[in-house]
Amino acid sequence: MTDSPRALVTGASAGIGLSYARHLARTGHALVLVARRVDRLEAVASELRDAHGIEVEVLAADLGADEGVARVAARIAAEPSVDLLVNNAGFAVRGRVADLDPDELDRMLRVNVLALGRLSHAAMRAMTPRGRGTIVNVASGTVFMQMPGNAGYGASKNYVMAFTRTMQVEARDTGVRVQLLVPGVIATDFHEVAGNDLNRFPPENVMQADDLVVASLRALEMDEPVCIPSLPAIRDWDAYVAAEAALSPKVSRDRIAPRYHGG
């Protein structure tokens, strides 16, 4: 067991995180399962130990609290080492900006933004000297959309995307792989928690969590740094990046654009 790769999965008691845990268990990974509810984690751990004979650690932590984030970051830095971090924990607080509950918005940003940043830091710091390791950061397809009522959640996932893409640049030639995973609508209880009805989405737009995870793990095997599971051709992402590259040199010049001159 000591030679098995070890994966730490946040939000591992349900939904996408649970699917990651089950898939990784099937491939012989030892696991560190992170979520708030220890009873659910213990049930998952027992299931996976019995089914696959793997080592499973249970780490109950609230990633909306400093103490919980510190506990998980400390585990990432400790031995036995974590070879794969899946930064999956997150939730949505929705509502128009003027109507949002500011305390709930803060709570969401602590999990979606601050915790992910802190755990990414811990993983990069631990993995880089070893010259190996993998980090998967879970964003959202809403990064490409501006929908009323989604400003807070969409912005939190835009942070994940921007942070992860820069991590990828920094990870070059270190041996550490960093994947940006961009799910669309996934059939989990995420939507119920966020106050949405999953049934309002056309069935052809809803993916199963297991399919999402299969795509993510296959993308790692293929060395695709960005995984958008339902995207037919990676060239569409490449075109998005090319449009950014064309825009970026034009945003910092020594004079304003002609259209802003009067007359």
Backbone as numpy.savetxt, mean C-alpha at the origin, in Angstrom:
# Nx Ny Nz CAx CAy CAz Cx Cy Cz
12.37 -23.83 9.08 11.56 -22.62 9.08 12.42 -21.35 9.08
13.60 -21.43 9.72 14.41 -20.22 9.84 14.90 -19.71 8.50
14.94 -20.60 7.48 15.40 -20.18 6.17 14.27 -19.64 5.30
13.04 -19.70 5.79 11.91 -19.22 5.00 11.93 -17.71 4.91
11.59 -17.14 3.74 11.44 -15.69 3.67 10.31 -15.26 4.60
10.45 -14.07 5.16 9.48 -13.59 6.16 8.81 -12.33 5.64
7.48 -12.32 5.68 6.70 -11.18 5.21 5.92 -10.57 6.35
5.92 -9.26 6.44 5.08 -8.54 7.39 3.98 -7.85 6.60
2.74 -8.14 6.97 1.58 -7.62 6.26 0.74 -6.81 7.22
0.50 -5.54 6.90 -0.39 -4.72 7.73 -1.82 -4.83 7.21
-2.76 -4.64 8.12 -4.16 -4.84 7.75 -4.43 -6.27 7.36
-3.82 -7.21 8.11 -3.79 -8.62 7.67 -4.99 -9.43 8.12
-5.92 -8.84 8.86 -7.02 -9.64 9.40 -8.21 -9.75 8.46
-8.21 -8.99 7.37 -9.36 -9.01 6.45 -8.94 -8.44 5.10
-9.80 -8.64 4.11 -9.64 -7.99 2.81 -8.35 -8.31 2.09
-7.74 -7.30 1.53 -6.53 -7.47 0.73 -5.40 -8.03 1.59
-5.25 -7.54 2.80 -4.18 -8.03 3.67 -4.30 -9.50 3.97
-5.51 -9.96 4.24 -5.74 -11.38 4.49 -5.42 -12.21 3.26
-5.77 -11.70 2.09 -5.46 -12.42 0.86 -3.95 -12.52 0.67
-3.21 -11.43 0.94 -1.74 -11.51 0.88 -1.23 -12.58 1.83
-1.73 -12.58 3.05 -1.26 -13.54 4.04 -1.47 -14.97 3.56
-2.62 -15.25 3.01 -2.91 -16.61 2.55 -2.05 -17.00 1.36
-1.86 -16.10 0.43 -1.03 -16.42 -0.74 0.43 -16.62 -0.33
0.92 -15.76 0.53 2.32 -15.87 0.96 2.53 -17.13 1.80
1.54 -17.50 2.58 1.64 -18.74 3.36 1.76 -19.94 2.43
1.01 -19.93 1.34 1.05 -21.06 0.40 2.42 -21.20 -0.24
3.14 -20.11 -0.37 4.47 -20.16 -0.99 5.58 -20.29 0.04
5.23 -20.62 1.27 6.23 -20.95 2.28 6.80 -19.80 3.05
6.20 -18.63 2.97 6.69 -17.50 3.75 6.31 -17.66 5.22
7.24 -17.34 6.11 6.88 -17.06 7.49 6.21 -15.69 7.51
5.33 -15.48 8.47 4.52 -14.27 8.45 4.55 -13.53 9.78
4.48 -12.20 9.66 4.17 -11.33 10.79 2.89 -10.60 10.41
1.81 -10.89 11.13 0.50 -10.35 10.79 0.17 -9.19 11.71
-0.17 -8.05 11.10 -0.42 -6.82 11.86 -1.85 -6.35 11.60
-2.57 -6.08 12.67 -3.88 -5.44 12.61 -4.24 -5.02 14.02
-5.38 -4.38 14.18 -5.76 -3.90 15.51 -6.32 -5.01 16.40
-7.11 -5.91 15.83 -7.84 -6.87 16.66 -7.07 -8.18 16.79
-6.61 -8.44 18.00 -5.79 -9.63 18.22 -6.59 -10.91 18.03
-7.90 -10.90 18.32 -8.69 -12.12 18.16 -8.76 -12.54 16.71
-8.95 -11.58 15.82 -8.98 -11.91 14.39 -7.61 -12.38 13.90
-6.57 -11.71 14.36 -5.22 -12.12 13.96 -4.91 -13.53 14.43
-5.28 -13.86 15.64 -5.01 -15.19 16.17 -5.76 -16.25 15.37
-6.98 -15.94 14.94 -7.74 -16.89 14.13 -7.07 -17.13 12.78
-6.60 -16.04 12.15 -5.90 -16.17 10.87 -4.60 -16.94 11.05
-3.85 -16.61 12.09 -2.58 -17.27 12.35 -2.79 -18.78 12.54
-3.81 -19.15 13.30 -4.09 -20.57 13.53 -4.44 -21.27 12.22
-5.25 -20.61 11.41 -5.63 -21.17 10.10 -4.40 -21.44 9.24
-3.50 -20.49 9.18 -2.34 -20.60 8.28 -1.29 -21.57 8.82
-1.12 -21.59 10.14 -0.20 -22.58 10.71 -0.69 -23.99 10.43
-1.99 -24.22 10.64 -2.55 -25.56 10.43 -2.50 -25.98 8.97
-2.77 -25.02 8.06 -2.85 -25.36 6.64 -1.49 -25.53 5.99
-0.49 -24.78 6.46 0.78 -24.73 5.74 2.01 -25.04 6.59
1.84 -25.20 7.88 2.96 -25.52 8.74 4.00 -24.43 8.82
3.59 -23.19 8.67 4.53 -22.08 8.66 4.58 -21.40 10.03
5.59 -20.59 10.23 5.71 -19.77 11.44 4.92 -18.49 11.24
4.07 -18.17 12.20 3.26 -16.95 12.11 3.35 -16.19 13.42
3.79 -14.95 13.34 3.78 -14.04 14.49 2.54 -13.16 14.40
1.95 -12.90 15.56 0.81 -11.99 15.65 1.27 -10.71 16.33
1.04 -9.59 15.68 1.45 -8.30 16.22 0.24 -7.36 16.18
-0.47 -7.25 17.29 -1.62 -6.37 17.37 -1.13 -4.94 17.54
-1.56 -4.05 16.65 -1.12 -2.66 16.70 -2.12 -1.77 16.00
-2.39 -0.64 16.60 -3.24 0.38 15.99 -2.33 1.35 15.26
-2.36 1.33 13.93 -1.47 2.19 13.15 -1.95 3.64 13.11
-3.05 3.91 13.76 -3.48 5.28 13.94 -2.91 5.92 15.19
-2.13 5.14 15.95 -1.53 5.63 17.20 -0.01 5.54 17.11
0.67 6.51 17.66 2.13 6.54 17.60 2.73 5.27 18.18
2.18 4.80 19.29 2.73 3.63 19.95 2.61 2.40 19.06
1.49 2.26 18.36 1.31 1.12 17.47 2.27 1.15 16.30
2.45 2.32 15.71 3.39 2.46 14.59 4.81 2.15 15.06
5.17 2.66 16.24 6.52 2.42 16.76 6.75 0.94 16.99
5.72 0.22 17.46 5.87 -1.21 17.71 6.14 -1.97 16.42
5.43 -1.62 15.37 5.62 -2.32 14.09 6.97 -1.93 13.48
7.33 -0.65 13.55 8.62 -0.23 13.03 9.76 -0.95 13.74
9.62 -1.14 15.05 10.65 -1.86 15.81 10.74 -3.31 15.36
9.61 -3.92 15.06 9.65 -5.31 14.58 10.32 -5.41 13.23
10.10 -4.44 12.35 10.76 -4.45 11.04 12.28 -4.36 11.21
12.72 -3.62 12.21 14.16 -3.44 12.44 14.79 -4.62 13.17
13.97 -5.51 13.73 14.48 -6.57 14.59 14.76 -7.85 13.81
15.27 -8.85 14.52 15.48 -10.19 13.97 14.40 -11.12 14.53
14.03 -12.17 13.78 14.47 -12.47 12.42 13.97 -11.43 11.44
14.79 -11.18 10.43 14.56 -10.04 9.55 13.32 -10.22 8.68
12.72 -9.10 8.34 11.57 -9.05 7.44 12.09 -8.87 6.01
11.74 -9.81 5.14 12.17 -9.76 3.74 11.19 -9.03 2.85
9.92 -9.03 3.24 8.86 -8.41 2.44 7.93 -7.65 3.37
7.75 -6.37 3.10 6.77 -5.55 3.81 5.62 -5.23 2.86
4.41 -5.55 3.28 3.22 -5.15 2.52 2.50 -4.08 3.33
2.64 -2.84 2.90 2.00 -1.69 3.54 0.58 -1.57 3.01
-0.31 -2.35 3.59 -1.67 -2.44 3.07 -2.70 -1.71 3.94
-2.45 -1.55 5.22 -3.45 -0.97 6.12 -3.87 0.41 5.65
-5.16 0.66 5.69 -5.68 1.96 5.30 -7.19 1.94 5.29
-7.78 3.11 5.31 -9.24 3.20 5.23 -9.61 4.55 4.66
-10.90 4.71 4.34 -11.37 5.93 3.69 -12.33 6.67 4.60
-12.11 7.97 4.72 -13.09 8.88 5.30 -13.55 9.78 4.16
-14.82 9.70 3.84 -15.31 10.42 2.67 -16.28 11.52 3.06
-16.38 12.51 2.20 -17.25 13.65 2.43 -16.62 14.87 1.80
-17.45 15.81 1.39 -16.93 17.05 0.83 -16.09 17.78 1.87
-15.09 18.52 1.41 -14.12 19.12 2.32 -14.80 19.94 3.40
-15.81 20.72 3.04 -16.49 21.57 4.02 -17.26 20.75 5.05
-17.57 19.51 4.72 -18.41 18.69 5.59 -17.65 17.59 6.33
-16.36 17.43 6.04 -15.59 16.37 6.66 -15.49 16.56 8.16
-15.47 15.46 8.89 -15.15 15.48 10.32 -13.63 15.61 10.42
-13.11 16.73 10.91 -11.66 16.93 10.91 -10.91 15.91 11.75
-11.51 15.44 12.82 -10.85 14.43 13.64 -10.75 13.10 12.90
-11.80 12.74 12.18 -11.76 11.50 11.39 -10.77 11.63 10.24
-10.69 12.81 9.64 -9.70 13.05 8.59 -8.29 12.87 9.14
-8.03 13.44 10.30 -6.71 13.27 10.93 -6.42 11.80 11.19
-7.43 11.07 11.67 -7.23 9.65 11.99 -6.87 8.87 10.73
-7.54 9.16 9.63 -7.25 8.48 8.37 -5.84 8.81 7.89
-5.46 10.08 7.96 -4.13 10.47 7.48 -3.03 9.85 8.33
-3.29 9.64 9.60 -2.29 8.97 10.45 -2.01 7.56 9.95
-3.04 6.85 9.51 -2.85 5.48 9.03 -2.34 5.47 7.59
-3.06 6.16 6.70 -2.76 6.07 5.27 -1.44 6.74 4.88
-1.07 7.80 5.61 0.10 8.59 5.25 1.24 8.40 6.24
1.00 8.77 7.50 2.10 8.78 8.47 2.61 7.38 8.78
1.70 6.44 9.00 2.14 5.08 9.31 2.87 4.46 8.13
2.32 4.63 6.93 2.99 4.07 5.76 4.38 4.66 5.58
4.51 5.97 5.78 5.82 6.59 5.65 6.80 6.08 6.69
6.34 5.94 7.92 7.22 5.47 9.00 7.66 4.03 8.76
6.74 3.16 8.34 7.09 1.77 8.13 7.96 1.59 6.88
7.72 2.42 5.87 8.60 2.39 4.69 10.01 2.79 5.08
10.11 3.82 5.91 11.43 4.25 6.41 12.13 3.11 7.15
11.40 2.45 8.05 11.99 1.36 8.83 12.47 0.24 7.92
11.66 -0.08 6.90 12.03 -1.18 6.00 13.24 -0.81 5.14
13.25 0.38 4.58 14.40 0.79 3.77 15.67 0.83 4.61
15.55 1.30 5.83 16.71 1.39 6.71 17.25 0.00 7.05
16.36 -0.97 7.21 16.78 -2.33 7.55 17.26 -3.11 6.34
16.59 -2.93 5.21 16.88 -3.75 4.03 18.10 -3.27 3.25
18.31 -1.96 3.18 19.38 -1.45 2.33 20.76 -1.99 2.71
21.13 -2.02 3.99 22.45 -2.59 4.32 22.57 -4.07 3.98
21.45 -4.79 3.97 21.48 -6.21 3.62 21.55 -6.42 2.11
21.19 -5.39 1.35 21.20 -5.50 -0.10 20.08 -6.33 -0.67
19.00 -6.46 0.08 17.86 -7.24 -0.41 16.62 -6.87 0.39
15.48 -7.20 -0.19 14.21 -6.94 0.48 13.21 -6.37 -0.51
11.94 -6.44 -0.13 10.86 -5.98 -1.01 9.85 -5.22 -0.17
9.37 -4.10 -0.72 8.33 -3.29 -0.09 7.21 -3.10 -1.10
5.98 -3.41 -0.70 4.80 -3.17 -1.52 3.95 -2.12 -0.81
3.73 -0.99 -1.46 2.88 0.06 -0.92 1.59 0.13 -1.72
0.47 0.05 -1.02 -0.84 -0.04 -1.67 -1.46 1.34 -1.78
-1.65 1.80 -3.01 -2.28 3.10 -3.27 -3.75 2.86 -3.64
-4.25 3.54 -4.64 -5.66 3.42 -5.05 -5.82 4.03 -6.43
-6.74 3.47 -7.20 -7.04 4.03 -8.51 -7.59 5.44 -8.45
-8.03 5.87 -7.26 -8.55 7.23 -7.14 -7.46 8.28 -7.27
-6.19 7.87 -7.31 -5.12 8.85 -7.53 -5.26 9.53 -8.89
-5.97 8.89 -9.82 -6.13 9.45 -11.16 -7.47 10.18 -11.33
-8.20 10.39 -10.22 -9.55 10.94 -10.32 -9.72 12.09 -9.32
-10.59 13.01 -9.67 -10.98 14.07 -8.74 -12.49 13.97 -8.56
-12.91 13.30 -7.50 -14.33 13.05 -7.27 -14.78 13.81 -6.03
-15.89 14.55 -6.12 -16.41 15.22 -4.93 -16.60 14.20 -3.80
-16.19 14.59 -2.61 -16.31 13.71 -1.46 -15.12 12.81 -1.24
-14.12 12.91 -2.11 -12.98 12.00 -2.02 -11.65 12.73 -1.84
-11.70 14.00 -1.49 -10.47 14.78 -1.43 -9.49 14.21 -0.43
-9.95 13.87 0.77 -9.04 13.38 1.80 -8.44 12.04 1.46
-9.28 11.07 1.12 -8.78 9.74 0.81 -7.92 9.76 -0.45
-8.42 10.43 -1.49 -7.65 10.48 -2.74 -6.29 11.13 -2.53
-6.24 12.20 -1.73 -4.96 12.86 -1.47 -4.03 11.95 -0.68
-4.58 11.18 0.26 -3.73 10.27 1.03 -3.09 9.23 0.13
-3.81 8.77 -0.86 -3.26 7.77 -1.77 -2.35 8.40 -2.82
-2.56 9.68 -3.13 -1.59 10.38 -3.97 -0.26 10.51 -3.23
-0.31 10.69 -1.93 0.93 10.67 -1.14 1.62 9.32 -1.28
0.85 8.26 -1.14 1.45 6.92 -1.27 2.13 6.77 -2.63
1.46 7.21 -3.68 2.04 7.07 -5.01 3.32 7.89 -5.15
3.28 9.16 -4.75 4.46 10.01 -4.90 5.61 9.53 -4.02
5.31 9.17 -2.80 6.33 8.70 -1.87 6.99 7.43 -2.40
6.17 6.51 -2.90 6.68 5.22 -3.37 7.51 5.39 -4.63
7.08 6.24 -5.53 7.85 6.42 -6.77 9.22 7.01 -6.48
9.31 7.90 -5.51 10.62 8.43 -5.15 11.44 7.37 -4.41
10.79 6.55 -3.59 11.49 5.42 -2.99 12.11 4.53 -4.06
11.40 4.32 -5.14 11.92 3.47 -6.22 13.19 4.06 -6.82
13.22 5.38 -6.98 14.43 6.03 -7.50 15.58 5.83 -6.52
15.31 6.01 -5.25 16.35 5.88 -4.23 16.83 4.44 -4.06
15.95 3.49 -4.40 16.29 2.08 -4.20 17.11 1.49 -5.35
17.29 2.23 -6.42 18.05 1.71 -7.55 19.45 1.29 -7.10
19.86 0.13 -7.56 21.20 -0.42 -7.29 21.45 -0.76 -5.82
20.37 -0.84 -5.02 20.55 -1.23 -3.61 20.19 -2.70 -3.38
19.51 -3.32 -4.34 19.00 -4.68 -4.14 17.62 -4.72 -3.52
17.09 -3.57 -3.12 15.75 -3.50 -2.54 14.74 -3.18 -3.64
13.68 -3.98 -3.70 12.61 -3.74 -4.68 11.46 -3.01 -4.00
10.88 -2.06 -4.71 9.75 -1.29 -4.19 8.64 -1.31 -5.24
7.49 -1.84 -4.86 6.36 -1.89 -5.79 5.28 -0.90 -5.37
4.76 -0.17 -6.35 3.56 0.63 -6.18 2.39 -0.18 -6.72
1.45 -0.52 -5.85 0.27 -1.28 -6.25 -0.92 -0.33 -6.28
-1.63 -0.31 -7.40 -2.74 0.62 -7.60 -4.02 -0.17 -7.86
-4.74 -0.54 -6.81 -6.00 -1.27 -7.01 -7.10 -0.37 -7.53
-8.05 -0.99 -8.22 -9.32 -0.33 -8.50 -10.30 -0.68 -7.40
-11.54 -0.95 -7.77 -12.55 -1.35 -6.80 -12.35 -2.84 -6.50
-12.15 -3.15 -5.23 -11.89 -4.52 -4.80 -13.02 -4.98 -3.89
-13.45 -6.21 -4.08 -14.59 -6.76 -3.32 -14.16 -7.14 -1.91
-14.13 -6.14 -1.02 -13.82 -6.36 0.40 -14.79 -5.52 1.23
-14.67 -5.61 2.56 -15.53 -4.81 3.43 -15.05 -3.37 3.56
-13.98 -3.02 2.83 -13.46 -1.64 2.83 -14.59 -0.65 2.52
-15.41 -0.98 1.55 -16.45 -0.05 1.08 -17.54 0.12 2.12
-17.90 -0.96 2.80 -18.90 -0.87 3.86 -18.41 0.02 5.00
-17.13 -0.16 5.37 -16.54 0.66 6.42 -16.55 2.13 6.02
-16.33 2.39 4.73 -16.28 3.78 4.23 -17.67 4.36 3.98
-18.72 3.55 4.20 -20.08 4.03 4.00 -20.57 3.93 2.58
-19.91 3.11 1.76 -20.32 2.92 0.38 -20.99 1.56 0.20
-21.80 1.46 -0.84 -22.42 0.19 -1.19 -21.67 -0.38 -2.38
-21.02 -1.52 -2.18 -20.26 -2.14 -3.26 -21.15 -2.46 -4.46
-22.42 -2.68 -4.21 -23.34 -3.05 -5.29 -23.61 -1.90 -6.27
-23.19 -0.71 -5.90 -23.43 0.41 -6.84 -22.42 0.43 -7.98
-21.36 -0.38 -7.85 -20.38 -0.45 -8.93 -20.79 -1.53 -9.93
-20.62 -1.27 -11.23 -20.90 -2.33 -12.21 -20.01 -3.53 -11.93
-20.55 -4.75 -12.02 -19.76 -5.94 -11.71 -18.46 -6.02 -12.49
-18.45 -5.51 -13.71 -17.23 -5.59 -14.53 -16.13 -4.66 -14.03
-16.44 -3.81 -13.04 -15.44 -2.91 -12.47 -14.94 -3.36 -11.10
-15.41 -4.52 -10.65 -15.07 -4.98 -9.30 -14.18 -6.22 -9.38
-13.00 -6.14 -8.78 -12.03 -7.24 -8.79 -12.04 -7.95 -7.44
-11.77 -9.25 -7.46 -11.61 -10.01 -6.23 -10.23 -9.76 -5.63
-10.15 -9.76 -4.31 -8.88 -9.49 -3.64 -7.81 -10.51 -4.02
-8.19 -11.77 -4.18 -7.20 -12.79 -4.56 -6.58 -12.48 -5.91
-7.38 -12.00 -6.86 -6.84 -11.67 -8.18 -5.86 -10.50 -8.09
-6.20 -9.52 -7.27 -5.30 -8.37 -7.06 -3.95 -8.84 -6.53
-3.98 -9.71 -5.54 -2.73 -10.17 -4.92 -1.93 -11.02 -5.89
-2.59 -11.87 -6.65 -1.88 -12.66 -7.67 -1.16 -11.74 -8.63
-1.83 -10.67 -9.07 -1.20 -9.73 -10.01 0.00 -9.04 -9.35
-0.14 -8.63 -8.10 0.96 -7.96 -7.40 2.18 -8.87 -7.29
1.97 -10.10 -6.88 3.09 -11.03 -6.70 3.71 -11.41 -8.04
2.88 -11.53 -9.07 3.40 -11.82 -10.41 4.20 -10.63 -10.94
3.73 -9.40 -10.66 4.46 -8.21 -11.09 5.84 -8.16 -10.44
5.94 -8.60 -9.19 7.26 -8.67 -8.55 8.17 -9.64 -9.29
7.63 -10.77 -9.68 8.43 -11.74 -10.44 8.87 -11.17 -11.78
8.04 -10.31 -12.37 8.32 -9.72 -13.68 9.14 -8.43 -13.58
9.45 -8.01 -12.35 10.20 -6.76 -12.13 9.45 -5.54 -12.66
8.12 -5.57 -12.57 7.32 -4.39 -12.91 7.18 -3.55 -11.64
7.73 -2.36 -11.59 7.69 -1.57 -10.36 6.31 -1.01 -10.02
5.46 -0.88 -11.02 4.11 -0.37 -10.82 3.14 -1.44 -11.29
2.24 -1.84 -10.40 1.25 -2.86 -10.74 -0.14 -2.24 -10.68
-0.76 -2.12 -11.84 -2.17 -1.73 -11.95 -2.86 -2.96 -12.52
-3.43 -3.82 -11.68 -3.77 -5.18 -12.10 -4.66 -5.31 -13.33
-5.59 -4.38 -13.54 -6.47 -4.51 -14.69 -6.01 -3.73 -15.91
-4.86 -3.08 -15.83 -4.35 -2.29 -16.96 -3.84 -3.23 -18.05
-4.44 -3.19 -19.24 -4.05 -4.16 -20.27 -2.61 -4.02 -20.74
-2.11 -2.78 -20.83 -0.76 -2.57 -21.36 -0.02 -1.57 -20.50
1.20 -1.92 -20.10 2.01 -1.04 -19.26 2.37 0.25 -19.99
2.25 0.25 -21.32 2.58 1.47 -22.07 1.66 2.64 -21.69
0.45 2.33 -21.18 -0.44 3.41 -20.74 0.15 4.12 -19.52
0.73 3.36 -18.60 1.44 3.96 -17.47 2.66 4.72 -17.97
3.38 4.15 -18.91 4.56 4.81 -19.47 4.19 6.16 -20.09
3.03 6.22 -20.73 2.58 7.48 -21.34 2.28 8.52 -20.25
1.72 8.06 -19.14 1.45 8.95 -18.00 2.76 9.54 -17.47
3.77 8.70 -17.31 5.07 9.14 -16.82 5.72 10.09 -17.83
5.57 9.78 -19.13 6.15 10.65 -20.16 5.50 12.03 -20.15
4.19 12.09 -19.89 3.51 13.38 -19.83 4.04 14.21 -18.66
4.29 13.55 -17.53 4.90 14.24 -16.39 6.28 14.78 -16.76
7.07 13.93 -17.43 8.43 14.32 -17.79 8.44 15.52 -18.73
7.44 15.59 -19.61 7.35 16.72 -20.52 6.96 18.00 -19.79
6.16 17.87 -18.74 5.70 19.04 -17.99 6.75 19.56 -17.02
7.50 18.66 -16.41 8.35 19.05 -15.28 9.38 20.14 -15.61
10.05 20.15 -16.79 11.04 21.21 -17.01 10.42 22.58 -17.25
9.11 22.63 -17.40 8.45 23.90 -17.71 7.90 24.60 -16.48
8.02 23.96 -15.30 7.38 24.55 -14.12 8.30 25.49 -13.35
9.56 25.55 -13.73 10.49 26.44 -13.02 11.35 27.20 -14.03
10.90 28.39 -14.41 11.62 29.25 -15.34 11.84 30.62 -14.69
12.61 31.45 -15.35 12.95 32.75 -14.77 11.92 33.82 -15.09
10.85 33.48 -15.80 9.82 34.47 -16.14 8.46 33.78 -16.25
7.42 34.56 -16.08 6.08 33.99 -16.17 5.71 33.77 -17.64
4.73 32.92 -17.85 4.30 32.60 -19.20 3.64 33.82 -19.86
3.77 33.97 -21.18 3.23 35.13 -21.88 1.75 35.40 -21.61
0.97 34.35 -21.37 -0.47 34.56 -21.21 -0.81 35.35 -19.94
0.14 35.45 -19.01 -0.12 36.18 -17.76 0.27 37.65 -17.87
0.81 38.06 -18.99 1.09 39.48 -19.21 -0.20 40.19 -19.63
-0.41 41.38 -19.13 -1.60 42.13 -19.49 -1.55 42.61 -20.93
-2.68 43.08 -21.39 -2.70 43.66 -22.73 -3.42 42.80 -23.71
